[in-house]
């Protein structure tokens, strides 16, 4: 059976090359110039990404996530957020990989149809890796003042965390 998705990228690249030849553009030189620009963008955001990954590793290694979970558990109970999901709430704005690891362990331990599993699923689908996105996108264009963006994004994440617990409790239990 032919899987069309295996051919999408080669077809897309072929269309770009044919269009470039039709417009009499040196496709290879243009590609190389774009790659140089992309590499320069990568170099400009590398220090910020390194600091972000270092902060995540420090949180994991120092048991900071466990301490924060213990501190936030009374608030989580008030908001119908299970304690098992709080580490994911802490990591989600910082690290997509870290929150995905916590999510996978929640699903394997409690199951996808449990209250904890459903709350975790709603949270994974409705939150963003805020600081990673800010680091990459703002760093790529050289924006340094991120105060309002970070505050609004964290408010959106907090709203998602709170509503995940409430909506799952309201509609599924």
Backbone as CSV, one residue per row, in Angstrom:
resi,resn,N_x,N_y,N_z,CA_x,CA_y,CA_z,C_x,C_y,C_z
1,UNK,0.826,-1.174,0.000,0.000,0.000,0.000,0.877,1.247,0.000
2,UNK,0.537,2.213,-0.816,1.305,3.438,-0.941,0.906,4.393,0.181
3,UNK,1.907,4.885,0.902,1.674,5.845,1.968,2.033,7.233,1.427
4,UNK,1.019,8.047,1.181,1.207,9.351,0.563,2.110,10.262,1.394
5,UNK,2.071,10.124,2.721,2.867,11.008,3.575,4.369,10.822,3.362
6,UNK,4.796,9.663,2.846,6.210,9.449,2.562,6.685,10.297,1.385
7,UNK,5.763,10.772,0.573,6.124,11.515,-0.629,5.895,13.017,-0.507
8,UNK,5.325,13.480,0.597,4.995,14.903,0.719,6.242,15.773,0.669
9,UNK,7.265,15.462,1.473,8.470,16.287,1.501,9.201,16.293,0.153
10,UNK,9.448,15.133,-0.482,10.107,15.184,-1.795,9.293,15.959,-2.838
11,UNK,7.979,15.825,-2.809,7.143,16.569,-3.754,7.256,18.064,-3.484
12,UNK,7.202,18.458,-2.206,7.298,19.869,-1.833,8.640,20.460,-2.254
13,UNK,9.730,19.754,-2.013,11.054,20.232,-2.408,11.154,20.326,-3.932
14,UNK,10.617,19.349,-4.637,10.639,19.380,-6.107,9.877,20.585,-6.651
15,UNK,8.738,20.890,-6.061,7.954,22.054,-6.502,8.755,23.332,-6.292
16,UNK,9.440,23.450,-5.156,10.251,24.645,-4.892,11.378,24.759,-5.913
17,UNK,12.054,23.663,-6.201,13.163,23.691,-7.165,12.658,24.057,-8.561
18,UNK,11.569,23.453,-8.987,11.006,23.750,-10.311,10.568,25.216,-10.388
19,UNK,9.921,25.715,-9.333,9.489,27.109,-9.309,10.692,28.048,-9.362
20,UNK,11.763,27.707,-8.612,12.976,28.522,-8.643,13.618,28.529,-10.016
21,UNK,13.653,27.376,-10.678,14.212,27.316,-12.028,13.350,28.107,-13.008
22,UNK,12.041,28.027,-12.837,11.119,28.772,-13.693,11.325,30.280,-13.535
23,UNK,11.612,30.735,-12.311,11.844,32.155,-12.037,13.301,32.556,-12.272
24,UNK,14.114,31.616,-12.733,15.531,31.823,-13.018,16.317,32.258,-11.779
25,UNK,16.081,31.525,-10.687,16.781,31.768,-9.429,17.805,30.657,-9.232
26,UNK,19.007,31.027,-8.787,20.017,30.021,-8.471,19.600,29.350,-7.167
27,UNK,18.917,28.227,-7.292,18.288,27.572,-6.151,19.324,27.136,-5.113
28,UNK,20.432,26.575,-5.549,21.432,26.087,-4.604,22.056,27.237,-3.808
29,UNK,22.432,28.317,-4.484,23.026,29.470,-3.781,22.036,30.085,-2.801
30,UNK,20.780,30.159,-3.201,19.749,30.689,-2.313,19.581,29.797,-1.096
31,UNK,19.612,28.485,-1.312,19.531,27.545,-0.201,20.709,27.720,0.756
32,UNK,21.915,27.842,0.211,23.106,28.004,1.052,23.029,29.302,1.851
33,UNK,22.578,30.386,1.244,22.424,31.658,1.970,21.404,31.525,3.099
34,UNK,20.315,30.836,2.835,19.313,30.606,3.875,19.859,29.762,5.008
35,UNK,20.657,28.767,4.673,21.267,27.918,5.702,22.238,28.725,6.559
36,UNK,22.987,29.644,5.941,23.890,30.513,6.709,23.105,31.377,7.680
37,UNK,22.008,31.939,7.214,21.173,32.770,8.077,20.612,31.946,9.230
38,UNK,20.141,30.737,8.922,19.616,29.860,9.959,20.671,29.494,10.985
39,UNK,21.899,29.279,10.526,22.983,28.950,11.445,23.296,30.134,12.358
40,UNK,23.261,31.347,11.811,23.493,32.536,12.631,22.395,32.710,13.675
41,UNK,21.157,32.418,13.302,20.054,32.471,14.272,20.288,31.443,15.367
42,UNK,20.691,30.246,14.978,20.991,29.197,15.961,22.065,29.650,16.937
43,UNK,23.128,30.255,16.424,24.201,30.728,17.300,23.721,31.830,18.238
44,UNK,22.781,32.669,17.785,22.309,33.759,18.639,21.410,33.267,19.765
45,UNK,20.685,32.157,19.567,19.798,31.665,20.627,20.441,30.552,21.465
46,UNK,21.601,30.083,21.068,22.261,28.994,21.796,22.519,29.310,23.269
47,UNK,23.028,30.489,23.637,23.241,30.750,25.072,21.944,30.693,25.891
48,UNK,20.863,31.227,25.352,19.585,31.195,26.077,19.085,29.769,26.231
49,UNK,19.181,28.975,25.182,18.747,27.580,25.260,19.595,26.788,26.250
50,UNK,20.901,27.059,26.262,21.788,26.376,27.195,21.398,26.693,28.632
51,UNK,21.118,27.965,28.902,20.701,28.357,30.255,19.377,27.690,30.636
52,UNK,18.449,27.610,29.698,17.156,26.985,29.968,17.314,25.501,30.281
53,UNK,18.091,24.789,29.477,18.307,23.363,29.726,19.060,23.131,31.037
54,UNK,20.003,24.014,31.351,20.733,23.902,32.614,19.783,24.080,33.797
55,UNK,18.876,25.045,33.705,17.910,25.280,34.788,17.008,24.058,34.993
56,UNK,16.570,23.448,33.909,15.717,22.255,34.019,16.484,21.115,34.682
57,UNK,17.718,20.902,34.278,18.516,19.826,34.869,18.795,20.090,36.346
58,UNK,19.021,21.350,36.705,19.243,21.679,38.110,17.987,21.395,38.933
59,UNK,16.809,21.721,38.394,15.553,21.433,39.096,15.385,19.934,39.323
60,UNK,15.675,19.156,38.279,15.508,17.702,38.394,16.507,17.104,39.384
61,UNK,17.762,17.510,39.274,18.825,16.929,40.080,18.718,17.308,41.549
62,UNK,18.328,18.541,41.834,18.311,19.033,43.216,17.029,18.689,43.967
63,UNK,16.161,17.908,43.359,14.869,17.567,43.952,13.979,18.798,44.111
64,UNK,14.283,19.850,43.371,13.485,21.075,43.427,12.046,20.854,43.016
65,UNK,11.824,19.959,42.082,10.461,19.670,41.625,9.666,19.015,42.751
66,UNK,10.303,18.104,43.497,9.615,17.461,44.617,9.263,18.468,45.709
67,UNK,10.166,19.387,45.974,9.910,20.414,46.985,8.766,21.318,46.545
68,UNK,8.805,21.759,45.279,7.731,22.613,44.765,6.391,21.871,44.758
69,UNK,6.412,20.591,44.435,5.183,19.794,44.449,4.605,19.740,45.861
70,UNK,5.455,19.534,46.849,5.004,19.496,48.237,4.399,20.835,48.652
71,UNK,5.028,21.925,48.252,4.542,23.265,48.600,3.214,23.568,47.918
72,UNK,3.078,23.151,46.660,1.886,23.482,45.880,0.726,22.502,46.059
73,UNK,0.956,21.379,46.727,-0.115,20.369,46.829,-1.380,20.870,47.526
74,UNK,-1.328,21.702,48.588,-2.595,22.204,49.150,-3.384,23.073,48.168
75,UNK,-2.682,23.875,47.395,-3.349,24.710,46.386,-3.930,23.817,45.296
76,UNK,-3.190,22.777,44.915,-3.680,21.837,43.909,-4.956,21.150,44.338
77,UNK,-5.027,20.759,45.601,-6.246,20.116,46.105,-7.435,21.068,46.029
78,UNK,-7.199,22.319,46.350,-8.265,23.326,46.276,-8.795,23.480,44.851
79,UNK,-7.903,23.334,43.874,-8.256,23.565,42.467,-8.552,22.287,41.696
80,UNK,-8.720,21.169,42.397,-8.986,19.868,41.761,-7.842,19.383,40.870
81,UNK,-6.637,19.788,41.188,-5.469,19.317,40.441,-4.807,18.223,41.272
82,UNK,-4.766,17.003,40.769,-4.159,15.915,41.534,-2.677,16.168,41.809
83,UNK,-2.216,15.732,42.959,-0.815,15.933,43.330,0.136,15.262,42.343
84,UNK,-0.312,14.152,41.750,0.534,13.427,40.796,0.803,14.239,39.534
85,UNK,-0.044,15.209,39.247,0.077,16.008,38.030,0.893,17.288,38.267
86,UNK,1.097,17.673,39.512,1.798,18.919,39.818,3.222,18.992,39.236
87,UNK,4.009,17.895,39.244,5.325,17.997,38.599,5.227,18.359,37.109
88,UNK,4.182,17.866,36.468,3.979,18.222,35.062,3.629,19.697,34.925
89,UNK,2.847,20.219,35.869,2.510,21.653,35.853,3.754,22.514,36.024
90,UNK,4.668,22.054,36.857,5.898,22.805,37.102,6.802,22.769,35.877
91,UNK,6.932,21.601,35.251,7.854,21.449,34.122,7.293,21.941,32.796
92,UNK,5.991,21.923,32.636,5.378,22.240,31.350,5.789,23.598,30.776
93,UNK,5.799,24.669,31.551,6.225,25.949,30.960,7.719,26.009,30.639
94,UNK,8.488,25.104,31.226,9.939,25.162,31.070,10.450,24.164,30.041
95,UNK,9.966,22.917,30.133,10.546,21.840,29.332,9.472,20.903,28.794
96,UNK,9.341,20.864,27.485,8.394,19.944,26.866,8.793,18.499,27.088
97,UNK,10.082,18.212,26.989,10.558,16.851,27.194,10.359,16.386,28.620
98,UNK,10.622,17.273,29.573,10.431,16.927,30.976,8.975,16.675,31.304
99,UNK,8.092,17.542,30.803,6.668,17.346,31.087,6.129,16.117,30.362
100,UNK,6.653,15.815,29.185,6.229,14.608,28.471,6.648,13.348,29.222
101,UNK,7.823,13.367,29.829,8.282,12.230,30.629,7.365,12.010,31.827
102,UNK,7.004,13.095,32.509,6.087,12.984,33.644,4.722,12.481,33.166
103,UNK,4.261,13.006,32.026,2.980,12.583,31.466,2.968,11.088,31.168
104,UNK,4.030,10.602,30.539,4.112,9.178,30.223,4.089,8.315,31.481
105,UNK,4.765,8.756,32.526,4.757,7.971,33.760,3.372,7.995,34.414
106,UNK,2.669,9.121,34.318,1.304,9.199,34.855,0.389,8.233,34.113
107,UNK,0.453,8.238,32.796,-0.405,7.367,31.994,-0.083,5.898,32.248
108,UNK,1.197,5.558,32.348,1.540,4.151,32.575,1.168,3.695,33.990
109,UNK,1.235,4.604,34.969,0.924,4.212,36.347,-0.568,4.234,36.655
110,UNK,-1.278,5.257,36.166,-2.683,5.423,36.542,-3.665,5.067,35.424
111,UNK,-3.185,5.029,34.201,-4.055,4.731,33.066,-4.647,5.995,32.461
112,UNK,-4.974,5.921,31.190,-5.479,7.092,30.469,-6.902,7.450,30.867
113,UNK,-7.676,6.504,31.369,-9.072,6.767,31.719,-9.275,7.135,33.184
114,UNK,-8.207,7.177,33.955,-8.337,7.575,35.356,-8.482,9.095,35.434
115,UNK,-8.904,9.573,36.577,-9.034,11.022,36.774,-7.683,11.705,36.579
116,UNK,-6.640,11.143,37.180,-5.291,11.713,37.064,-4.842,11.697,35.604
117,UNK,-5.075,10.593,34.909,-4.675,10.483,33.506,-5.404,11.467,32.617
118,UNK,-6.690,11.672,32.869,-7.457,12.617,32.056,-7.045,14.055,32.318
119,UNK,-6.809,14.395,33.565,-6.353,15.754,33.870,-5.000,15.999,33.207
120,UNK,-4.104,15.036,33.301,-2.783,15.165,32.678,-2.912,15.300,31.161
121,UNK,-3.819,14.545,30.565,-4.017,14.608,29.110,-4.534,15.970,28.682
122,UNK,-5.494,16.506,29.429,-6.027,17.830,29.089,-4.935,18.884,29.240
123,UNK,-4.140,18.777,30.278,-3.052,19.734,30.480,-2.018,19.659,29.366
124,UNK,-1.666,18.452,28.959,-0.668,18.310,27.883,-1.168,18.911,26.579
125,UNK,-2.471,18.807,26.362,-3.027,19.330,25.120,-3.330,20.808,25.139
126,UNK,-3.301,21.430,26.311,-3.734,22.827,26.374,-2.664,23.780,26.898
127,UNK,-1.461,23.310,27.101,-0.406,24.201,27.589,0.744,24.251,26.596
128,UNK,1.624,25.190,26.817,2.756,25.431,25.922,4.038,25.439,26.743
129,UNK,5.133,25.096,26.122,6.435,25.233,26.770,6.825,26.704,26.665
130,UNK,6.292,27.494,27.556,6.345,28.947,27.490,7.763,29.486,27.358
131,UNK,8.628,29.116,28.273,9.966,29.698,28.265,10.792,29.221,27.085
132,UNK,10.583,27.999,26.646,11.277,27.518,25.450,10.837,28.316,24.226
133,UNK,9.537,28.511,24.076,9.025,29.262,22.927,9.520,30.708,22.953
134,UNK,9.489,31.325,24.120,9.976,32.705,24.228,11.463,32.764,23.892
135,UNK,12.230,31.812,24.418,13.668,31.791,24.160,13.964,31.655,22.676
136,UNK,13.299,30.730,22.022,13.587,30.477,20.611,13.087,31.611,19.722
137,UNK,11.819,31.971,19.855,11.246,32.944,18.931,11.733,34.360,19.181
138,UNK,11.779,34.774,20.438,12.252,36.120,20.718,13.760,36.225,20.509
139,UNK,14.472,35.154,20.848,15.915,35.152,20.636,16.276,35.205,19.164
140,UNK,15.451,34.601,18.322,15.736,34.584,16.885,15.643,35.978,16.267
141,UNK,14.786,36.825,16.815,14.632,38.174,16.248,15.256,39.247,17.133
142,UNK,15.885,38.835,18.225,16.640,39.758,19.059,15.829,40.572,20.056
143,UNK,14.650,40.104,20.418,13.844,40.827,21.403,14.359,40.472,22.797
144,UNK,14.654,41.483,23.601,15.194,41.264,24.936,14.158,41.457,26.034
145,UNK,13.177,42.315,25.835,12.183,42.617,26.864,11.001,41.652,26.727
146,UNK,10.976,40.653,27.611,9.961,39.597,27.507,8.993,39.608,28.679
147,UNK,9.085,40.621,29.529,8.333,40.636,30.786,6.844,40.414,30.578
148,UNK,6.214,41.193,29.716,4.767,41.082,29.529,4.382,39.775,28.845
149,UNK,5.189,39.345,27.892,4.907,38.085,27.208,4.987,36.919,28.182
150,UNK,6.021,36.902,29.001,6.180,35.804,29.959,5.026,35.796,30.962
151,UNK,4.659,36.957,31.472,3.568,37.032,32.452,2.246,36.569,31.851
152,UNK,1.924,37.045,30.661,0.668,36.638,30.008,0.677,35.148,29.671
153,UNK,1.801,34.647,29.213,1.895,33.221,28.871,1.760,32.343,30.107
154,UNK,2.376,32.745,31.201,2.246,31.967,32.436,0.823,32.030,32.979
155,UNK,0.158,33.164,32.818,-1.259,33.250,33.213,-2.116,32.300,32.375
156,UNK,-1.817,32.214,31.082,-2.554,31.281,30.219,-2.293,29.836,30.635
157,UNK,-1.038,29.509,30.977,-0.723,28.164,31.452,-1.453,27.862,32.753
158,UNK,-1.436,28.810,33.683,-2.125,28.616,34.962,-3.627,28.400,34.751
159,UNK,-4.203,29.174,33.852,-5.622,29.003,33.530,-5.883,27.603,32.976
160,UNK,-5.012,27.133,32.121,-5.160,25.780,31.572,-5.056,24.722,32.658
161,UNK,-4.110,24.893,33.585,-3.957,23.926,34.671,-5.222,23.874,35.524
162,UNK,-5.719,25.042,35.899,-6.899,25.109,36.764,-8.127,24.531,36.065
163,UNK,-8.337,24.951,34.819,-9.529,24.486,34.098,-9.471,23.005,33.745
164,UNK,-8.277,22.463,33.595,-8.166,21.025,33.310,-8.760,20.220,34.453
165,UNK,-8.381,20.542,35.673,-8.922,19.826,36.821,-10.420,20.013,36.967
166,UNK,-10.874,21.255,36.790,-12.305,21.540,36.940,-13.124,20.855,35.856
167,UNK,-12.710,20.960,34.613,-13.486,20.410,33.496,-13.520,18.880,33.532
168,UNK,-12.414,18.255,33.867,-12.431,16.796,33.957,-13.332,16.357,35.086
169,UNK,-13.277,17.040,36.217,-14.163,16.713,37.348,-15.625,16.938,36.958
170,UNK,-15.893,18.017,36.248,-17.253,18.397,35.890,-17.852,17.459,34.831
171,UNK,-17.090,17.106,33.800,-17.647,16.363,32.672,-17.390,14.853,32.709
172,UNK,-16.417,14.402,33.478,-16.108,12.974,33.446,-16.309,12.259,34.768
173,UNK,-16.489,13.008,35.858,-16.642,12.346,37.161,-17.748,12.958,37.949
